[in-house]
Each structure stands twice: as C-alpha cells, then as structure tokens.
Amino acid sequence: MKSRILLGTFIFLIFSCGRKNELYTKHEKGFYYHLLAFNTDVKKDNTHFIALLDLNYSTQNDSVFWNSKSDYDDKYFMNIDPEKTGNCIEAYLQMANEGDSACLLIPKETFFKQQFSSPRVPEFAKADSVVKVYLKIKTIFNTSRVDSLITEWALNETKLIKNYLQKNNITEYYKDSLNVYWLGGKPDVSVVNQLKNKTISMSYKGYLLNGKQFDESPYNWQVNTSTPDQMLKGLNYVIKFLNTGQNTKIILPSYLAFGELGAGNIIPPYTPLLYEININNIVN
C-alpha cells in the first residue's frame, strides 16, 4: 500500500487542522475538508461499503473530547450508501479511499446534532465556530469481512472480562449460567423474587471496563419490578437476586446490555459493562 502525505500536514496535524485557509475545500454540505494523506493504490467503486475509522473530535483549541480508540474501543465503523446524503462525515467518506487521512471543520451545531443527536452545544464548545474532526480510513469492508470482524469482537468479550479481573486483582467472583459475573461471590438465591411485583427505589452506576463512567440513575429512581424494559435486560435480571439494603457489582455480557450495535458514540459493539447497583427500599 502506497500512501502520499501532503507536505508538512501530517507531521503538523494539529496546526494544519486548525487553519481554515487555502488548504481547505468547502463541501456543499457546509463543512470544510483538507486531505492530509491519501492512498494511491486503492480505488473503491461507488457502491455501498462499510468503513472502519480512526476518529478524533476536538475543539478549536485542539482539546480532544472524543477518540475512537479510547472511547469506542477501536470499533468505530460507518455504513456508507452513495444513494443517501448522510451526515458530514459520511459525505466526506463517499469521496475518500481506504488509507486516506483528512481534517474536517464542521459547524458546531451541525456536528453535535449529527454525531451525538444533541440539539445543544456543550459548554466547552460554545465559544467555537467549528468542531475539528481528524479521521483516517483504516479499512473498507464488504459485508462478509464485517461479519468476520464482528465474530472476532464477540469472541473477545470473555478475554476483556478476564483481563479486567486480573488487572484489578479480583479473585472472588461468580460467573452464573447467563455469563453474568458477580464480583464478590455468588448471589443469595434465598431472596430470589422477593421484590417481585414491587415498586422499589434503587440506584446504579454504569462503567466501561476501562473505568469510564457512562451512566447513572436519577436521584431516588423508582422502578416496578414487574414492568419489563425499564432498564437493560441484564439489570432487570440482576435485581431478582437482590433485596432491600443490598448492593452489588456485576459485569454484564454485551447480549444483556447494548449488544452487537452498541449505543451511539458511547458504547462500542460487543462491550461488557460494569454496574454498581444498590436497592434502597420498597416504595409499595
């Protein structure tokens, strides 16, 4: 694979990515793009494809607030359909090839609406006019190659959990029949379903295995244990083994959490999750 690097821009990525000058081209969708490196060997046809990406999102002052390797476990890919206009990043990818690198300058309101489904711009970006997006197309897949990659990710789940337990010196745990890991030992089966058909007050926090918190229950959150789909499947399952005043830590396999699709830019596909759960009291 041969790759050409436009003079100076790849080495001085942060500097060049901040310059909206003659190096940048304006796209019809309203964003600016600048090619940093391109692959001279690979040419894709204009059909549907899936791209595995390296992505960095940063403010105009080059403060990175999202990275596909650390925040998405290096599993970020996009479905690109030439017949659909898509968002700004997808529109650029329709023009690019495997191995290409580029910097995009996307208006802040457009970016957060498209990438995070947010109508509001966060405080840290309000003073900026654009969000900087640095991307590299690692691989372009057809459907069969994607299926192979997904199978690899699925098989890697157990390895991720084992690595977490070893890294944190956790030796006391119990893996049940649904592949839920109970940190601290086997749950008390004598209390199974004691909270059935009850409205309870509970709290929880959710973490990726790298320690990053992504979720927390509202204050004094109440759920009815007989009502499905109020929480993740895994959390609905776990509270059957808990009673008032109890707390526990568990690791949920992805099929009891966000599964093969993940959740937006927050949870990668096939990602096991750590939860801290506390049952406060029975409301009625």
C-alpha positions in Angstrom: 0.0 0.0 0.0 1.5 3.3 -1.1 0.5 6.5 0.8 1.3 10.0 -0.2 1.5 12.7 2.5 0.8 16.2 1.6 3.8 18.3 2.6 4.0 19.1 6.3 0.4 18.5 7.1 0.6 15.0 8.5 3.6 15.9 10.8 2.0 19.1 11.9 -1.5 17.7 12.1 -2.8 19.9 14.9 -1.5 23.1 13.4 -2.8 22.4 9.9 -6.1 21.1 11.1 -6.8 24.5 12.7 -6.2 26.5 9.6 -9.3 27.2 7.5 -7.4 28.8 4.6 -6.5 27.9 1.1 -5.7 24.3 2.1 -9.3 23.6 2.8 -12.2 22.9 0.4 -15.8 23.7 1.2 -18.2 20.9 0.7 -21.8 21.5 -0.5 -23.0 20.4 3.0 -21.3 23.4 4.6 -18.2 21.8 6.2 -14.6 22.3 5.2 -12.1 19.4 4.5 -8.4 19.1 3.9 -6.7 15.9 2.7 -3.7 15.0 4.9 -2.7 11.7 3.3 -4.0 9.6 0.5 -3.7 6.1 -0.8 -2.6 5.9 -4.4 -3.2 2.1 -4.8 -6.8 1.6 -3.6 -9.8 2.9 -5.6 -13.3 1.9 -4.4 -16.3 1.8 -6.7 -19.4 3.8 -6.0 -21.4 1.1 -4.2 -22.4 0.6 -0.6 -19.5 0.0 1.7 -18.6 0.0 5.4 -15.6 1.9 6.7 -13.6 1.2 9.9 -12.3 4.5 11.1 -9.8 6.3 13.4 -11.6 9.4 14.7 -10.7 12.3 16.9 -13.0 15.1 17.8 -11.5 18.3 19.2 -12.3 21.9 20.0 -10.7 24.8 18.0 -8.1 25.0 20.7 -7.2 21.3 19.9 -8.6 19.9 23.1 -9.6 16.3 22.2 -13.0 15.4 23.8 -13.7 12.1 22.0 -11.4 9.5 20.5 -12.5 6.3 18.8 -9.6 4.2 20.3 -10.0 5.2 23.9 -13.8 6.0 23.9 -15.0 3.4 21.4 -12.5 0.5 21.8 -11.3 1.0 18.3 -14.6 -0.4 16.9 -16.0 2.7 15.1 -17.4 2.0 11.7 -19.9 3.6 9.4 -22.3 2.3 6.7 -21.9 4.4 3.6 -24.6 4.4 1.0 -23.9 6.6 -2.1 -27.6 6.9 -2.7 -28.1 8.6 0.7 -26.7 12.0 1.5 -25.9 11.1 5.1 -24.1 13.4 7.6 -21.0 15.5 7.1 -18.5 12.7 7.9 -20.4 10.2 5.8 -20.5 12.7 2.9 -16.7 13.1 3.1 -16.2 9.3 3.2 -18.1 8.9 -0.1 -15.2 10.8 -1.7 -12.4 9.0 0.1 -10.5 5.7 -0.2 -9.0 3.2 2.2 -5.9 4.6 3.9 -6.9 8.3 3.4 -6.5 10.8 6.3 -8.2 14.1 6.5 -9.2 17.0 8.7 -12.8 18.2 8.7 -14.1 21.5 10.1 -17.8 21.1 10.9 -20.1 23.8 12.2 -20.6 23.1 15.9 -24.4 23.0 15.8 -24.4 20.6 12.9 -21.7 18.4 14.4 -23.4 17.8 17.8 -26.8 17.3 16.2 -25.4 14.7 13.8 -22.9 12.8 15.9 -24.5 13.0 19.3 -28.1 13.6 18.5 -27.9 16.7 20.7 -29.8 20.0 19.8 -27.5 21.8 22.3 -23.8 22.6 22.1 -21.8 21.7 25.2 -20.3 24.5 27.3 -16.7 23.6 26.3 -17.5 24.2 22.6 -19.9 27.2 22.8 -17.1 29.8 22.1 -16.0 27.9 18.9 -17.5 28.1 15.5 -16.5 24.6 14.3 -15.5 21.2 15.7 -12.3 19.7 14.3 -12.6 16.1 13.1 -9.5 14.2 12.2 -10.2 10.9 10.5 -8.3 8.0 8.9 -10.0 5.2 6.9 -8.3 2.1 8.3 -10.2 -0.4 6.3 -13.1 -0.5 3.8 -15.2 -3.7 4.2 -17.7 -5.6 2.3 -20.5 -7.4 4.2 -18.6 -10.7 4.6 -15.5 -9.0 6.0 -17.7 -7.1 8.5 -19.3 -10.4 9.6 -15.8 -11.9 10.3 -14.8 -8.8 12.3 -18.0 -8.9 14.4 -17.4 -12.6 15.2 -13.9 -11.7 16.4 -15.2 -9.0 18.6 -17.9 -11.3 20.1 -15.3 -14.0 20.9 -13.1 -11.3 22.5 -15.6 -10.5 25.2 -14.5 -13.1 27.7 -10.9 -12.1 27.2 -11.8 -8.5 28.0 -13.5 -9.5 31.2 -10.7 -11.8 32.3 -8.2 -9.0 31.7 -10.3 -6.7 33.8 -10.4 -9.1 36.7 -6.7 -9.8 36.6 -5.8 -6.1 36.3 -7.9 -5.2 39.3 -6.8 -8.3 41.4 -10.4 -9.6 41.6 -10.3 -13.2 42.6 -13.6 -13.6 44.4 -16.3 -13.6 41.8 -19.1 -15.9 40.5 -20.0 -16.5 36.8 -23.6 -17.6 36.5 -25.4 -19.5 33.8 -26.1 -16.3 31.8 -22.5 -15.3 31.9 -23.1 -12.5 34.4 -20.0 -12.0 36.6 -20.9 -11.3 40.3 -18.0 -9.5 41.9 -17.7 -10.6 45.5 -19.2 -14.1 45.1 -22.4 -16.0 44.3 -25.7 -14.1 44.9 -28.0 -15.2 47.7 -30.6 -17.4 45.9 -32.8 -17.4 49.0 -34.0 -13.9 48.2 -34.9 -14.6 44.6 -38.0 -12.7 43.5 -38.7 -11.2 47.0 -39.0 -7.9 45.2 -41.4 -9.3 42.5 -44.3 -7.0 41.6 -42.9 -4.3 43.9 -42.1 -0.7 43.2 -38.6 -0.1 44.5 -36.2 2.8 44.9 -32.7 1.9 43.6 -29.6 3.5 42.3 -26.9 2.4 39.9 -23.8 3.5 38.0 -22.5 2.0 34.8 -18.9 1.9 33.6 -16.9 0.7 30.7 -14.2 -1.8 31.8 -11.6 0.9 31.3 -13.2 2.7 34.2 -15.1 5.4 32.3 -18.5 6.1 33.8 -21.2 6.4 31.1 -24.5 6.2 33.1 -26.0 6.9 36.5 -29.6 6.5 37.7 -31.6 9.7 38.6 -31.9 10.6 42.2 -34.5 8.4 44.1 -35.1 6.5 40.9 -38.1 4.1 41.2 -38.9 1.1 39.1 -41.6 -1.6 39.2 -40.0 -5.0 39.1 -42.9 -6.5 37.1 -42.6 -4.0 34.3 -40.2 -5.1 31.5 -37.9 -2.8 29.5 -37.5 -0.1 32.2 -33.8 -1.0 32.3 -31.3 -3.1 30.4 -32.1 -6.8 30.2 -29.1 -7.5 32.5 -30.2 -5.1 35.2 -33.8 -6.5 35.2 -32.3 -9.9 35.6 -29.9 -9.0 38.4 -32.4 -7.3 40.7 -34.3 -10.6 41.0 -31.4 -11.7 43.3 -31.3 -8.6 45.5 -33.3 -7.4 48.5 -33.7 -4.0 50.2 -30.4 -2.6 51.5 -28.3 -4.8 49.3 -25.7 -3.6 46.9 -23.6 -5.5 44.3 -21.1 -5.1 41.5 -21.7 -7.1 38.3 -20.3 -7.4 34.8 -22.9 -7.8 32.2 -22.1 -9.6 28.9 -23.0 -7.4 25.9 -26.0 -9.5 24.9 -27.6 -8.4 28.2 -26.6 -4.8 27.6 -26.2 -3.0 24.3 -25.3 -6.0 22.1 -23.9 -6.0 18.6 -24.9 -2.4 17.8 -23.6 -0.6 20.9 -25.1 2.8 21.8 -24.2 5.8 19.7 -20.8 7.2 20.3 -20.7 5.9 23.9 -20.9 2.1 24.0 -18.9 0.1 21.3 -20.4 -3.0 19.8 -20.0 -6.2 21.8 -18.9 -4.4 25.0 -19.3 -6.0 28.5 -20.2 -3.4 31.2 -19.6 -3.0 34.9 -22.5 -1.9 37.1 -22.7 -0.9 40.7 -26.3 -1.5 42.0 -28.0 -0.6 45.3 -31.6 -1.4 46.3 -32.6 1.4 48.7 -36.1 0.4 49.8 -39.6 -0.8 48.8 -41.9 2.0 47.9 -45.1 -0.1 47.6 
